[in-house]
Amino acid sequence: MKTRNIIITAPDHARLSDMIAFGNLSQREHGEAHALEAELERAEIVAPDAVPPDVITMNSRAELLDIDTGERMEFTLVFPDEADVTEGKISVLAPVGTGMLGYRVGDTFE
């Protein structure tokens, strides 16, 4: 598992930080927000036009491979109010969503 900094845009960092601090989150979302907060604390914050093309940011669509099972899944990373698993839209507060944020194509995360 890689432990280097993730890359996130300044606007996404600000919106996610505000969501954690001031959002009307459910009890479950509050628990998940702690993991996201830890990711944001170690994030490299960049301008939107400075994000490398292979980095997963908010509203990115990415294919994930479960290394243990070989299963492939495709998700779009979205804010919690836009999440809809039937449409492949996964909340950044879901464990997989938090794991995706800021990583690059080919990275491994748990």
ABEGO torsion letter per residue (X at the ends): XBABBBBBBAAAAAAAAAAAAABBBBAAAAAAAAAAAAAAAABBBBBAAABBAABBBBGBBBBBBBAAAGBBBBBBBBBAAABBAAAGBBBAABAAAAAABGBBBGBBBX
